[in-house]
Amino acid sequence: MPTGRRRTAIPGTDLSVHPFCLGTGPFGDAIPEERAFDLLDRFRATGGNFVDTANVYGRWLPAGENVGEAILGRYLRARRASLGEDPLVIATKGAHPALSDMGRPRMRPADLRQDLEDSLRTLGLERIDFYWLHRDAPSLPADAILEPLERFREEGKVRWIGCSNWRASRVAEARDAARKAGVPGFCAVQDRWSLAALNPGASPDPTLVAMDDDLYALHLETGLAAIPYSAQAGGYFAKRARDPATDPAADPAAMPRHLQAAHDNPLNDRRLHRLLEMARTLDTTVSRLSLAFLLAQPFPTIPIVGPRTPAQLADLDAALDLVLSDGDRDRLAAGRRF
Ligand SMILES: NC(=O)c1ccc[n+]([C@@H]2O[C@H](COP(=O)([O-])OP(=O)(O)OC[C@H]3O[C@@H](n4cnc5c(N)ncnc54)[C@H](OP(=O)(O)O)[C@@H]3O)[C@@H](O)[C@H]2O)c1
């Protein structure tokens, strides 16, 4: 089987998806519509079938609309004929707080209903394959949050559900609630995770949640799938690995400030050193290795990636050909602080 056609099962669902999920956060913003269509076509040509969007994507632009979903919806309509033979697995997210009031969760059943109906209409779908809650509302009991989502499943508007930016204790609470109610509940967690250790307090948004010891232990114990975002840390290691002799962008001053703030630390210096050594030995690149690291986890892990160019997209296929041993994976994670 060509590597691009590989599939990963998401436990607890009937979904079988490409090992990478294509992120669409910049569609309509840093990635204009024509390039978005081209990236989607290329992703599908290599066997890609799993796409992540959100009702909030693009709402930060002056029009305040869900531009990301609108572009994906136009793509699905434009490619209807070929998608009939090889459908995409569409994931979107609702329950994001209003961008002007990030501290106030939007988790009332009416908020969830409004976001879901808007996403269905914009995407032109009768049903969402995988529906994520974009944030948690930690003061609400998990069973109260699951109830309306279960109703959406009964109505056939959503096939499977998951949570994004939830802490381990809350994921565990939701799993208990689902078991008691006899429903599938959350089938995956979408939190931030890459090989690049994250500096504490680096995120300007305190409602975002990253992989940590407790979450990792929960995935390990339960086999719950991780579908992490920012899985390449915005290309942090690839940017640091640039060679000043051949690449003018190798100037350390060219590293985006937010990536420096998030990831510059001695642990990542050591990881970069190890990545460069391994890349030389295996004749590959640090970005492919950092993706292979996530694919080598002992529980299902489907990284959400944000390639911006055809060359970056092509790297995904190359990363699939790299199979890290447990020893190499653990050497890369040494000193783990996520
Ligand atoms: N649930 C949530 O709260 C949440 C939050 C954030 C994102 N997401 C989802 O996750 C998706 C991906 O997030 P992300 O954009 O942060 O992911 P990412 O893949 O970590 O970062 C994307 C950036 O990495 C660089 N890059 C990509 N492929 C590369 C390659 N092969 N070699 C070197 N550099 C490469 C590019 O930087 P340059 O542009 O500088 O080349 C690109 O803009 C989003 O689109 C969205 O769907 C979800």
The ligand as an ORCA input file, in Angstrom:
! r2SCAN-3c Opt
* xyz 0 1
  N      -8.012     23.360     19.242
  C      -7.334     24.476     19.285
  O      -7.478     25.280     20.217
  C      -6.343     24.770     18.186
  C      -5.383     25.785     18.369
  C      -4.475     26.017     17.330
  C      -4.528     25.270     16.162
  N      -5.502     24.307     16.007
  C      -5.578     23.501     14.744
  O      -4.300     22.951     14.462
  C      -3.897     23.336     13.143
  C      -2.399     23.383     13.065
  O      -1.890     24.328     14.010
  P      -0.544     25.091     13.719
  O      -0.693     25.892     12.465
  O      -0.151     25.762     14.968
  O       0.417     23.817     13.410
  P       1.942     23.652     13.149
  O       2.023     22.625     12.067
  O       2.637     23.403     14.435
  O       2.481     25.072     12.638
  C       2.308     25.495     11.310
  C       3.572     26.230     10.855
  O       4.665     25.328     10.929
  C       5.561     25.572      9.859
  N       5.634     24.316      9.106
  C       4.603     23.549      8.681
  N       5.060     22.469      8.032
  C       6.428     22.552      8.047
  C       7.460     21.744      7.532
  N       7.194     20.618      6.886
  N       8.731     22.124      7.748
  C       8.994     23.256      8.422
  N       8.044     24.069      8.925
  C       6.776     23.725      8.736
  C       4.974     26.691      9.011
  O       5.632     27.866      9.429
  P       5.923     29.052      8.363
  O       4.567     29.566      7.997
  O       6.761     30.019      9.132
  O       6.623     28.404      7.207
  C       3.514     26.674      9.403
  O       2.902     27.937      9.299
  C      -4.643     24.645     12.882
  O      -4.755     24.953     11.523
  C      -5.967     24.315     13.508
  O      -6.730     23.500     12.619
  C      -6.376     24.040     17.000
*
